[in-house]
Amino acid sequence: MAIVINGSGTITGLSVGGLPDGCVDTDMLAADAVATAKIADSAVTSAKSSGLGISSAQQFRLAASQAGTQTGGSVLTNWEESDTDYQGIGSVWSQSSGIFSTTTTGIYLCNWNMTATSIDVQDAFDPNIQISTDSGSNWSNRSHSWSTGDDTIFSQSINNHFIFDVANVSTFRLRYRESEGNSVANGTSINGSSTENYTCISFIRLGDT
Protein backbone atom coordinates (compact mmCIF):
# COMPACT_ATOMS: atom_id res chain seq x y z
CA MET A 1 0.00 0.00 0.00
CA ALA A 2 1.30 3.41 -0.93
CA ILE A 3 1.97 5.93 1.79
CA VAL A 4 -0.44 8.84 1.43
CA ILE A 5 -0.22 12.15 3.26
CA ASN A 6 -3.78 13.30 3.57
CA GLY A 7 -4.92 16.88 3.56
CA SER A 8 -6.40 16.34 7.01
CA GLY A 9 -2.90 16.01 8.46
CA THR A 10 -3.03 12.21 8.73
CA ILE A 11 -0.86 9.56 7.07
CA THR A 12 -2.22 6.31 5.70
CA GLY A 13 -0.48 3.28 4.28
CA LEU A 14 2.24 3.12 6.97
CA SER A 15 2.68 -0.40 8.31
CA VAL A 16 3.51 -1.26 11.91
CA GLY A 17 7.25 -0.89 12.38
CA GLY A 18 7.57 1.06 9.19
CA LEU A 19 9.30 4.04 10.77
CA PRO A 20 13.10 3.90 10.96
CA ASP A 21 14.64 3.30 14.38
CA GLY A 22 15.34 6.48 16.29
CA CYS A 23 12.94 8.74 14.47
CA VAL A 24 10.48 8.78 17.41
CA ASP A 25 11.80 9.95 20.76
CA THR A 26 10.13 10.55 24.13
CA ASP A 27 9.43 14.20 23.28
CA MET A 28 7.12 13.04 20.46
CA LEU A 29 5.01 10.86 22.75
CA ALA A 30 1.87 12.41 24.15
CA ALA A 31 1.50 12.58 27.93
CA ASP A 32 0.17 9.28 29.37
CA ALA A 33 0.39 7.72 25.89
CA VAL A 34 2.06 4.50 27.13
CA ALA A 35 -0.58 2.38 28.85
CA THR A 36 0.27 -0.09 31.62
CA ALA A 37 -0.67 -2.99 29.33
CA LYS A 38 2.09 -1.91 26.92
CA ILE A 39 4.83 -2.18 29.57
CA ALA A 40 6.28 -5.67 29.94
CA ASP A 41 6.62 -6.91 33.52
CA SER A 42 10.26 -7.76 32.83
CA ALA A 43 10.91 -4.15 31.83
CA VAL A 44 10.15 -2.88 35.37
CA THR A 45 13.51 -3.52 37.03
CA SER A 46 14.47 -2.61 40.59
CA ALA A 47 16.36 0.40 39.26
CA LYS A 48 13.25 1.63 37.41
CA SER A 49 11.05 1.16 40.47
CA SER A 50 13.43 2.94 42.87
CA GLY A 51 11.45 4.98 45.37
CA LEU A 52 8.34 2.79 45.08
CA GLY A 53 7.40 0.47 47.92
CA ILE A 54 9.61 -0.49 50.86
CA SER A 55 13.26 -0.60 49.88
CA SER A 56 14.68 -1.32 53.33
CA ALA A 57 13.34 -3.14 56.42
CA GLN A 58 15.58 -4.66 59.10
CA GLN A 59 15.16 -5.88 62.66
CA PHE A 60 17.69 -6.30 65.44
CA ARG A 61 17.26 -8.00 68.82
CA LEU A 62 19.15 -8.19 72.08
CA ALA A 63 20.93 -11.53 71.66
CA ALA A 64 21.14 -12.35 75.39
CA SER A 65 19.73 -10.93 78.60
CA GLN A 66 21.57 -7.95 80.01
CA ALA A 67 21.62 -6.96 83.67
CA GLY A 68 20.22 -3.59 84.63
CA THR A 69 22.64 -1.05 86.05
CA GLN A 70 22.09 1.36 88.92
CA THR A 71 23.93 4.12 87.13
CA GLY A 72 21.04 4.43 84.67
CA GLY A 73 21.25 5.53 81.07
CA SER A 74 23.33 2.54 80.00
CA VAL A 75 23.33 1.81 76.27
CA LEU A 76 22.24 -1.71 75.26
CA THR A 77 25.09 -3.28 73.31
CA ASN A 78 24.55 -7.02 72.77
CA TRP A 79 22.67 -6.81 69.46
CA GLU A 80 22.29 -9.15 66.50
CA GLU A 81 20.19 -8.90 63.37
CA SER A 82 17.24 -11.27 63.72
CA ASP A 83 17.83 -14.56 61.92
CA THR A 84 14.97 -16.86 62.99
CA ASP A 85 12.34 -17.20 60.23
CA TYR A 86 13.43 -13.75 59.14
CA GLN A 87 14.40 -12.02 55.94
CA GLY A 88 15.27 -8.35 55.91
CA ILE A 89 14.78 -6.09 52.92
CA GLY A 90 18.14 -4.61 52.02
CA SER A 91 21.10 -4.38 54.37
CA VAL A 92 21.65 -0.70 55.09
CA TRP A 93 21.59 -0.73 58.92
CA SER A 94 24.37 -2.00 61.16
CA GLN A 95 25.55 -1.46 64.72
CA SER A 96 28.78 -1.41 66.66
CA SER A 97 28.84 -1.48 70.48
CA GLY A 98 25.18 -0.49 70.51
CA ILE A 99 25.55 2.47 68.13
CA PHE A 100 23.37 2.07 65.02
CA SER A 101 24.16 3.69 61.67
CA THR A 102 22.92 3.42 58.10
CA THR A 103 24.34 3.73 54.59
CA THR A 104 21.14 5.11 53.01
CA THR A 105 19.43 8.45 53.60
CA GLY A 106 15.65 8.57 53.90
CA ILE A 107 12.60 8.82 56.12
CA TYR A 108 12.44 5.83 58.48
CA LEU A 109 9.88 4.32 60.83
CA CYS A 110 11.43 2.87 63.98
CA ASN A 111 9.52 0.37 66.14
CA TRP A 112 11.05 -0.85 69.40
CA ASN A 113 10.21 -2.99 72.40
CA MET A 114 11.88 -3.77 75.72
CA THR A 115 11.04 -6.67 78.01
CA ALA A 116 12.39 -6.85 81.56
CA THR A 117 11.94 -9.23 84.49
CA SER A 118 12.79 -9.24 88.22
CA ILE A 119 11.88 -5.57 88.47
CA ASP A 120 12.03 -4.33 92.04
CA VAL A 121 9.07 -2.58 93.60
CA GLN A 122 9.00 1.06 92.49
CA ASP A 123 12.04 0.49 90.31
CA ALA A 124 12.07 2.85 87.33
CA PHE A 125 11.83 1.26 83.91
CA ASP A 126 12.04 3.92 81.23
CA PRO A 127 13.98 2.96 78.08
CA ASN A 128 14.54 5.57 75.41
CA ILE A 129 15.99 6.03 71.93
CA GLN A 130 18.47 8.82 71.26
CA ILE A 131 19.69 10.27 67.95
CA SER A 132 22.86 12.16 67.11
CA THR A 133 23.43 14.15 63.93
CA ASP A 134 27.08 15.00 64.70
CA SER A 135 28.65 11.52 64.82
CA GLY A 136 27.81 11.00 68.50
CA SER A 137 29.16 14.22 70.00
CA ASN A 138 25.67 15.26 71.12
CA TRP A 139 22.52 13.18 71.64
CA SER A 140 18.82 14.06 71.85
CA ASN A 141 15.88 11.97 73.03
CA ARG A 142 13.52 10.96 70.25
CA SER A 143 11.35 8.21 71.77
CA HIS A 144 10.71 7.40 75.44
CA SER A 145 8.44 5.11 77.49
CA TRP A 146 7.91 4.65 81.23
CA SER A 147 6.89 1.94 83.65
CA THR A 148 7.62 0.83 87.22
CA GLY A 149 7.38 -2.36 89.21
CA ASP A 150 4.90 -2.88 92.03
CA ASP A 151 4.03 -5.50 94.63
CA THR A 152 2.46 -7.88 92.11
CA ILE A 153 3.99 -7.14 88.70
CA PHE A 154 7.68 -7.91 88.35
CA SER A 155 7.81 -8.28 84.56
CA GLN A 156 7.12 -5.58 82.02
CA SER A 157 7.12 -5.20 78.26
CA ILE A 158 6.79 -1.72 76.84
CA ASN A 159 7.16 -0.34 73.34
CA ASN A 160 7.06 2.79 71.25
CA HIS A 161 7.63 3.99 67.70
CA PHE A 162 8.59 7.16 65.86
CA ILE A 163 9.49 8.49 62.40
CA PHE A 164 12.83 10.16 61.80
CA ASP A 165 14.86 11.63 58.95
CA VAL A 166 18.38 10.52 58.01
CA ALA A 167 19.72 13.41 55.92
CA ASN A 168 23.44 12.67 56.29
CA VAL A 169 24.58 9.08 56.75
CA SER A 170 28.13 10.05 57.66
CA THR A 171 27.07 11.90 60.82
CA PHE A 172 23.83 10.10 61.81
CA ARG A 173 23.89 7.77 64.85
CA LEU A 174 21.20 6.11 66.97
CA ARG A 175 21.36 4.31 70.32
CA TYR A 176 18.93 2.39 72.56
CA ARG A 177 19.26 2.98 76.30
CA GLU A 178 17.86 0.87 79.12
CA SER A 179 16.70 4.02 80.92
CA GLU A 180 16.77 7.79 80.74
CA GLY A 181 18.97 8.03 83.81
CA ASN A 182 16.87 6.64 86.64
CA SER A 183 18.40 3.76 88.54
CA VAL A 184 17.54 0.31 87.24
CA ALA A 185 18.23 -2.17 90.03
CA ASN A 186 21.05 -4.64 89.46
CA GLY A 187 18.58 -7.50 89.91
CA THR A 188 16.56 -6.37 86.91
CA SER A 189 17.14 -8.34 83.71
CA ILE A 190 16.71 -6.72 80.29
CA ASN A 191 15.54 -9.79 78.39
CA GLY A 192 17.27 -10.99 75.24
CA SER A 193 17.47 -14.17 73.18
CA SER A 194 19.19 -15.45 70.04
CA THR A 195 16.09 -17.39 68.92
CA GLU A 196 13.15 -15.04 69.61
CA ASN A 197 12.50 -11.35 70.07
CA TYR A 198 12.18 -9.90 73.58
CA THR A 199 14.02 -6.60 73.40
CA CYS A 200 14.19 -5.52 69.77
CA ILE A 201 14.25 -2.64 67.32
CA SER A 202 13.30 -2.39 63.63
CA PHE A 203 13.88 0.18 60.89
CA ILE A 204 11.60 0.54 57.85
CA ARG A 205 12.46 3.03 55.11
CA LEU A 206 9.29 4.89 54.08
CA GLY A 207 10.71 7.16 51.38
CA ASP A 208 13.32 9.69 50.34
CA THR A 209 14.52 12.43 52.65
C-alpha positions in Angstrom: 0.0 0.0 0.0 1.3 3.4 -0.9 2.0 5.9 1.8 -0.4 8.8 1.4 -0.2 12.2 3.3 -3.8 13.3 3.6 -4.9 16.9 3.6 -6.4 16.3 7.0 -2.9 16.0 8.5 -3.0 12.2 8.7 -0.9 9.6 7.1 -2.2 6.3 5.7 -0.5 3.3 4.3 2.2 3.1 7.0 2.7 -0.4 8.3 3.5 -1.3 11.9 7.3 -0.9 12.4 7.6 1.1 9.2 9.3 4.0 10.8 13.1 3.9 11.0 14.6 3.3 14.4 15.3 6.5 16.3 12.9 8.7 14.5 10.5 8.8 17.4 11.8 10.0 20.8 10.1 10.6 24.1 9.4 14.2 23.3 7.1 13.0 20.5 5.0 10.9 22.7 1.9 12.4 24.2 1.5 12.6 27.9 0.2 9.3 29.4 0.4 7.7 25.9 2.1 4.5 27.1 -0.6 2.4 28.8 0.3 -0.1 31.6 -0.7 -3.0 29.3 2.1 -1.9 26.9 4.8 -2.2 29.6 6.3 -5.7 29.9 6.6 -6.9 33.5 10.3 -7.8 32.8 10.9 -4.2 31.8 10.1 -2.9 35.4 13.5 -3.5 37.0 14.5 -2.6 40.6 16.4 0.4 39.3 13.2 1.6 37.4 11.0 1.2 40.5 13.4 2.9 42.9 11.4 5.0 45.4 8.3 2.8 45.1 7.4 0.5 47.9 9.6 -0.5 50.9 13.3 -0.6 49.9 14.7 -1.3 53.3 13.3 -3.1 56.4 15.6 -4.7 59.1 15.2 -5.9 62.7 17.7 -6.3 65.4 17.3 -8.0 68.8 19.1 -8.2 72.1 20.9 -11.5 71.7 21.1 -12.4 75.4 19.7 -10.9 78.6 21.6 -8.0 80.0 21.6 -7.0 83.7 20.2 -3.6 84.6 22.6 -1.0 86.1 22.1 1.4 88.9 23.9 4.1 87.1 21.0 4.4 84.7 21.2 5.5 81.1 23.3 2.5 80.0 23.3 1.8 76.3 22.2 -1.7 75.3 25.1 -3.3 73.3 24.5 -7.0 72.8 22.7 -6.8 69.5 22.3 -9.1 66.5 20.2 -8.9 63.4 17.2 -11.3 63.7 17.8 -14.6 61.9 15.0 -16.9 63.0 12.3 -17.2 60.2 13.4 -13.8 59.1 14.4 -12.0 55.9 15.3 -8.4 55.9 14.8 -6.1 52.9 18.1 -4.6 52.0 21.1 -4.4 54.4 21.7 -0.7 55.1 21.6 -0.7 58.9 24.4 -2.0 61.2 25.6 -1.5 64.7 28.8 -1.4 66.7 28.8 -1.5 70.5 25.2 -0.5 70.5 25.5 2.5 68.1 23.4 2.1 65.0 24.2 3.7 61.7 22.9 3.4 58.1 24.3 3.7 54.6 21.1 5.1 53.0 19.4 8.4 53.6 15.6 8.6 53.9 12.6 8.8 56.1 12.4 5.8 58.5 9.9 4.3 60.8 11.4 2.9 64.0 9.5 0.4 66.1 11.0 -0.8 69.4 10.2 -3.0 72.4 11.9 -3.8 75.7 11.0 -6.7 78.0 12.4 -6.9 81.6 11.9 -9.2 84.5 12.8 -9.2 88.2 11.9 -5.6 88.5 12.0 -4.3 92.0 9.1 -2.6 93.6 9.0 1.1 92.5 12.0 0.5 90.3 12.1 2.8 87.3 11.8 1.3 83.9 12.0 3.9 81.2 14.0 3.0 78.1 14.5 5.6 75.4 16.0 6.0 71.9 18.5 8.8 71.3 19.7 10.3 68.0 22.9 12.2 67.1 23.4 14.2 63.9 27.1 15.0 64.7 28.6 11.5 64.8 27.8 11.0 68.5 29.2 14.2 70.0 25.7 15.3 71.1 22.5 13.2 71.6 18.8 14.1 71.8 15.9 12.0 73.0 13.5 11.0 70.2 11.3 8.2 71.8 10.7 7.4 75.4 8.4 5.1 77.5 7.9 4.7 81.2 6.9 1.9 83.6 7.6 0.8 87.2 7.4 -2.4 89.2 4.9 -2.9 92.0 4.0 -5.5 94.6 2.5 -7.9 92.1 4.0 -7.1 88.7 7.7 -7.9 88.3 7.8 -8.3 84.6 7.1 -5.6 82.0 7.1 -5.2 78.3 6.8 -1.7 76.8 7.2 -0.3 73.3 7.1 2.8 71.2 7.6 4.0 67.7 8.6 7.2 65.9 9.5 8.5 62.4 12.8 10.2 61.8 14.9 11.6 58.9 18.4 10.5 58.0 19.7 13.4 55.9 23.4 12.7 56.3 24.6 9.1 56.7 28.1 10.0 57.7 27.1 11.9 60.8 23.8 10.1 61.8 23.9 7.8 64.9 21.2 6.1 67.0 21.4 4.3 70.3 18.9 2.4 72.6 19.3 3.0 76.3 17.9 0.9 79.1 16.7 4.0 80.9 16.8 7.8 80.7 19.0 8.0 83.8 16.9 6.6 86.6 18.4 3.8 88.5 17.5 0.3 87.2 18.2 -2.2 90.0 21.0 -4.6 89.5 18.6 -7.5 89.9 16.6 -6.4 86.9 17.1 -8.3 83.7 16.7 -6.7 80.3 15.5 -9.8 78.4 17.3 -11.0 75.2 17.5 -14.2 73.2 19.2 -15.4 70.0 16.1 -17.4 68.9 13.2 -15.0 69.6 12.5 -11.3 70.1 12.2 -9.9 73.6 14.0 -6.6 73.4 14.2 -5.5 69.8 14.2 -2.6 67.3 13.3 -2.4 63.6 13.9 0.2 60.9 11.6 0.5 57.9 12.5 3.0 55.1 9.3 4.9 54.1 10.7 7.2 51.4 13.3 9.7 50.3 14.5 12.4 52.7 
